[in-house]
């Protein structure tokens, strides 16, 4: 039976104990890791896209996305306190509903972490190049993006380029060198060690929080309530569409659970890190988004026929160019550096420059946590035999999974070098939502199959909270653009091929052993 392979919680804990990572993180560090993973891409990069989809109603979108994450976080907290090992949703699924679905969750998490890390690296590159331009240094376009390359690739496959070919060849490039450099730097930092990474991350978190507090302090006093009308220009569909996209703004809080095996007193500290970081980030999102809307407005841009334009589309770019060419102020929805643009419009260009600098300094922390989460997922899957066991090697000096870090870093770097931000956030969301859904399912199943097991943290009202998490994940998934909806099943089919052609026959549970030491696993059910 393909659903018969379940690795018991006792076997998982025993494996982790034999080949464990160094426990060095406390509750405060975990909370900062969560904030570092979450605050960044969404508020610095995706605010404009959310505004185009929902207008001022994007405030509700942040609440909707935050609520889905909150109920998922409560489910995560129970499982993470019971199973304080690396692996996050993959490990929990393996223990509850079996190897096949666990593999699919781990495979889907590649979309969340690896694709997410690449997207953030490209977003950082855009901000860095913009900051250099504002400082009088114009970074060559040919090595700061891959617009020309992607336009030619799309044309070669008979598709209409998302960027006008003439424009792409004039201002576009062939490789995103800044994104490559930041990806390599983060990879090197992760190899050095978790404590060192957390220390650097803590500094970056403080910088980004200071920048956002400055933004709120400058925009709230002059807030114009008229800019909030109409509040729902695109209706509830727009609100859920924006929520589905800016869900990426919350992605990363679950990376806290992947650090469980490197956490002191994980039963107490992991739930604190998960829920604490989520609460802080949600408050910041609402404050900053309200300040941006109140300062210059956030009504969507429409086409000549009055139809709402798709963010990032060629039509949207053309409409924005026409607006600015007419001498009008560039709308919030057209800006690639939304917060910087708001401060420039309201007469604070110097502070805008500093906020841009903070974004350049802060976004690497998001790349770090995305890549961190991916390496720990791969590490755990390799430790279970589903991936080459060499990937589970731990560096003799730094005590970090260095080989899998190199592999993850190389893949993220290549993607960041040649792929545009574009729809990467939506693609990443599809994998994340699937993982969150499986965590909620696992909590309910485990309450039935193993009710007596000690639960240092219990999800409150689990039979209400977990179903709400499932319903929320499905609703947001169905609110994604069609291409993003299709990515998950296509990626899943590829994952099934890898599983049945390689991983299934090499699984330690399937072979009756706990790990590569060859020890028997009498408590691991396998068929």
N, C-alpha and C positions, 0 to 999 in steps of 0.2 A: 504493500500500500504506500502510495507516495506521500500520504499525510501521516504515516506512522512514526516517522523519525522525530522524536522529541527528546531534547537534551534536558534532563531534569535540573531544577535549580541547584540541587546539591552538587551535581556534576559540573555545572557552570562555575560555581564558587570554588570547587576543588581545583579546576583547571586554572582559574585566575590566581589561586594561591600559589601554585607551582611555578607559574611564569608570570609574575606580577610586575607592575610598574611601581615606581617609587611614589609613596604617598607624601605629598608636600603641600597640598592646597587646603586652605581653610574657608569658612563661610564667606568672609569678606572678599577674598580673592576670587571665589567662585562667582559671587554676585558681580564683581567687576568684569570677570570673563564673560558673563552673560550680557552685561551692558555693552561691553566692547564688541561682542558678536552681533548685537541687535542694532544699536544706534549707529547710523552711518549711511548705508546705502539708501534705505527708505526715505529718510528725512532729507538727506542731501541730494539725492538723485531722482527719486520717484515722486516727489511732491508735485511736480509739473504734470506728470502723466495722470496722477490721481485727480488733479484739478480739471484736466481736460475731460475725464470720464464722468465726474460727479459734481464739478463746481464746488461751492461751499459745502455741499453735502459730503465732501470727502471727510469731514469731521466724523460723520456717522460711519464712514467706511473704516476709519481707524478704530472706532469702537467695535464694529462688527468683527474685524480681523483680530483685534485684541481679545475679544470675548472668546472666539474660537481657540485662540492660543491659551487663554486662561484655563478653560475646561480641559484642554489637552495637557497643560502643565500639571494640573492636579492629578491626572492619570499617570503622567510621567513620574511625579514625585513618589507615588506609592511604589511603583515598580523599581525606581532607582534606589529607594531606601531598602528594598528587599534584596535587590541584586546589584550591589555597589561595585560593578565591574565595567570595563570598557565595552562599547558596543551599542549602547542606547537601544533604540527601537528594535534593531536586529536581534540583540540578545534576548530581549523580553519576548519577542515573537517566537524565537527558537524554543524557549522554555515552556511556552504555553500552547501554541497551535502547530508547532512542528517546523522541520527543516526547510521544506519547499517554500512556505510562505515567508519564513525568516530570510531565505535567500532573496526572495522577491523584494522584501523590505530593504535589505542591504543594498540590493541592486538599485532600487528607487532612490536610496539616500545618496547615490552618486550624483543624481540630478540635483539634489539639494546642496550638497557640499562642494563637489568638484566644479559643477557648472556655476554654482553661486560664487565660488572663489574667483573664477575667471571673469564673471560679470562685474564683480566689485573691483577687480584689478583694472579692468577697462574703464570703469567709472572713475577710479582714482586717476588714471591717466588723463581723462578729459579735464578733470579739475586742475591737475598739475600743469597741463599745457595752457589752460585758461589763466591760471595764476601767473605763469611766466609771461604770457602775452600782456597781462595787465601791468606787469613790471617792466615792460619794454623789450623783453626778449622773446622773439618769435621762433618757437620750436618748429623745425621743418615738418610740414604736413606729411611728407612722404614716409616718415618713420614714426608718426604719432597716431596713426589709425590705419585701418585696412579697408576703408570705404571703396577705393578704386579696385582693389583685389576682389572684394565681394561683389561689386557691380559687374565685373567681367565674368566671374563664376556664374552668377545668376543668368547673365546673358548667354553664356555658353550652354546652359541647360534649358534654354528656351523660356526662362521666366523673366518677367518684367523686373528690372533692377529696382530695389527699394529706394535707391538714391539715383537721381538723374545722372546718366553716364558722363555727359560733358562736365557736369559739376564735380562728379567724383574724380575725374581725371585732372581737373583743375586744382581742387583743394584736398582731394583724397590721397591716401597713402597705401603702402603695400605691407606694412608691418607696424605693430604697435610696440615700439621699443620701450617706452616708459612702463607699460603693463608687464613686459617681460622682466624688466629689472626689479620691479616691486615683488613679483612672484618668486623670483630667485632669492631675493633678500629674506622674504618670509620663510621660505623653505629652509634656508640656512639657520635661521633663528630657531625653528622648531627642532632641528637636529641637535642644537646645543643643549636644550633641556626645557622642561615644562616650567620650572620655577623662573628661569630667565625670561621665557616668553610671557609669563604672567606679570612679571615686574615691568617689562616694557609696555605690555598691554595696559597696566594700571595707569601709567603716565599718559598714554594716548587717550584713555577714557576721561581722565581729568581735563585734558585739553578740549575734547569735544563737548563735554558738559559745560565748561566755561564759555565756549563759543555759542552754544545754544541759549544759555542764560543771558548772554549779551544780546543775542537776537531778540529774545522775548522782552528784555528791558527796553530796547529801542523801538519795538513795534507796537507794544500794547498801549502805551500812553496816548498815541495818536490814532488809535483804532477807529475806523469809520464803520459803524454798524450797517450803513446802507450797502456796503460791499457784500453783505451776507444775503442780499435779496436779488433774485429768487434763490432760496436756499437749496432747492432740489430741481435744478433746471433740466436734469435728465431723468428724474424720477427714481424709483427704487431700483430699477434695472441698472442705472448708472452707479448707484451707491454700491450694489453688490459687485458690479464689474470692477469698480475701483478697489473694493475690498479684496477681491481675488488677486489683483495685481500688486497692491501694497502689502499683501500678506508676506511678500518677500521682505518687507521692512521689519517683520518680527522673526524671520527665519534666523536661527542661530541660538535662541535661548535653549533649545534642546541640546546644544553642544555642551552645556553644563553637565548633562547626564553622561556624556561620553567621557567626562573627566572623573567619573565616580571612582575608578580604580586608582586614581592618583590623588584622592581626597582623604584628609584626616577626618575621622568620625563621619563617614558619608551618610549614615542614617539620619543625622541631624542636619548636616551642612548642604547636602544636595537639594533637598526641598527648599531650604532658605535661598540658595543660589538661583534656583529655577523661578520661584514665585517672586522673590525680591527684585530680580532683574527685570521681569516682565512688568511689574507694577511701575517701577521707575521709568521704563521706556515708554509705556503708554501715556503717562502723565506728560512727559516731554513732547511726545508727538502731538498731543492735543494742544498744548501751549504754543508750540512753534507753528503748527498749521493754522491756528486761530490768528496768530500774529501776522502771518503772511497774507491770509485772506483779508483781514481787517485793514492792512496797510495799503494794498494796491488792488484788491479784488482777485477773483479766481474763476470768472465765468468762462465756460468753454468757447472755443473758436469754431465757427461753422463755415461750411463752404458756400459757394455762390447760390446754391439752391436751398440753403438753410439747413442742410444735413450736418449732423455732428461728424467731425473728422476723426480718424483713427490716430492716436498718438504715435509719433515716429514714422508716419506715412509720408510719401512724397507730396501728397496733396496738403497735408498739414504743414510741411516745411515751406511749400510755396505760399500758402496763405499767411504764415507768420512773416515771411520775407516781404510780402506785399504790405502788410500792416506797418512794419518798421520803415519800409521805403516811403510810405506816405507821411512820415514824420510823427506818427503816433508812438506812444510809449509801448515797448514790447510787452505783451501780456505775460502774466505769470506762467501760463500754460505753454508758452513758446520757449521759455528759458531752460538751458541745460544746467545752469547753476542757480537754482531758484532762490535760495536764501541770500546769496550774494547779490542777485539782481534786485530783490526787494529792498535791501539796504541802500543800494545805489540810487534807486528811484526816489526813496524818501529822504535823500540828502545825506547819507552816511557812507560815502564811497570808501573812506579809510577803514571804517569798521567792517565794511563789506569785504575788503581785501583781507582783513584778519580772519573773518569767518571762512573765506576761501582757503586761507592758509591752514586753518584748523581742520577743514575737510581733507586737505592733502595729508595732514598729519594723522587724522583719525581713521580714514578709510583702510589703511594698512592693518589696523587692529581687526577689522571685519574679515579681510583676506586671511589673516592669521587664524582666526577662529574657524572659518570655513574649512581651511586646509587642515587645521588641527582635528576637526571632527571627522573629516574623510580618512585621515591616516589611522585614527583609532578604530573606525569601522572596518577598514581593510585589515588592520592588525588582528582584530578579533575573528574575522572570517578566516584569515589564514591560520589562526590558532585552532580553529575548528576543522581545518583541512579542506575547506571549500575553495580556498585560493592557495597558491604555492606556499608551503610552510616557510620558505626562506623569507617571505615578507614579514613574518612574525619575529624575526631576529631583533634582539635588543642590543644597542650599542654598549660595549663593555665599559666605556668611561662615562658617557652621558646618560645611560639608562633610558634611552628613547628608542622607539622603533624607526631606526634611521633608514633602512632600505625602503620600507613602504612610504616613508616621507619623501625620499628621492623620487619614487615612482609617481606619487600623487603630485608632487611639485612640478615634475616634468610635464605631466598631462595638463595641469592647470596652466602652465606657462605657454605651452603650444596653443591651447585654446584662446588664451588672452592675447596672444600675438597676432592672431589672424581673424578672430571672430568679433563682430560688433556687439555692443550691449544689447541692442535691439530687443528681441523677445526672450532673451536668456532668463530674465527674472520670472516670466510666466512659465517657462519650461521647468525651472527649478521648483516653482511652487507645486507643480503637478506631482512631483516625486515626494515633496514634503507632506502634502496633504494625505497621500496614501500611507506614509509612515505614521502620521499622527492618528489616522483612523485605526490602524492595526494596533497601536498602543492602547487605545480606548477599548477595542475588542478584547485584547489580552487581559486587561484589568478585570473585566466582567467574567471572562472564562475562568481566570485563576481564583476569583472569589468563590466559584462553584466547585472547581476541581481540587482546590487546596485551601479550604477555609480556615484550617487550624494554624497555618504557617504564621509566624510572627511578622507583623507589619508595623515597623517603627513609625511610618506615616501612612494613614488611611485616607483615601480619597473621600471627602464628605459627600453624603447623598450620592453614592456611586451609581445607583440605578437611574439617577436623573442626569448627573454630570457626564458620565460616559456616553450615553445615547445622544446628549446634546453635542458632544464633541464629534461623534460620528455624523450626525445630521449636518453640523456646521461644515465639516470637511467636504462632504458631498456637495453641499450648496455652493461653496466657494469653487470647488473643482468645476462644476457645471457652469459657473459664471466666467471661467477663463475663456480667452479666444479659442476658436476651433482648433487652430494649429497646436496650441498648448495642450488642449484636451487629448488630441491624437498622439502627442509625444509619449505619454505614459504607456498606453497599450503597445505601441511600436517598440519602445525601449524594453517593455516587459517581455515581449516575444523574443527579442535578442537575448535577454537575460535567461529565459527558459532554455534556449539553445545552448548557452554556455553551461548551465547547470546540468543538463542531461548528457552533454558531450564530454564534460570534464569533471565538474564538482561532485556530482552524485556518487561516482565510483570512488572518489578519494576522501569522502567525508569520514571523519574519525568516528562519529556516532554510527554511521552506516557500517563501518568495519568493526565496531564493538570496542573502540578504544577512546580514552578521554582526550589524549593529545598525542603529540609526536614522540613522546617518551615510550609509547607502546603499552601503557598501562590499560588494563581492562576497565570497561565502564559498565559494571553490573547494573547501575541504576539508570542507564541511558536506554530508553526504549528504541529499538530499531528493527526494521523489516527489510 
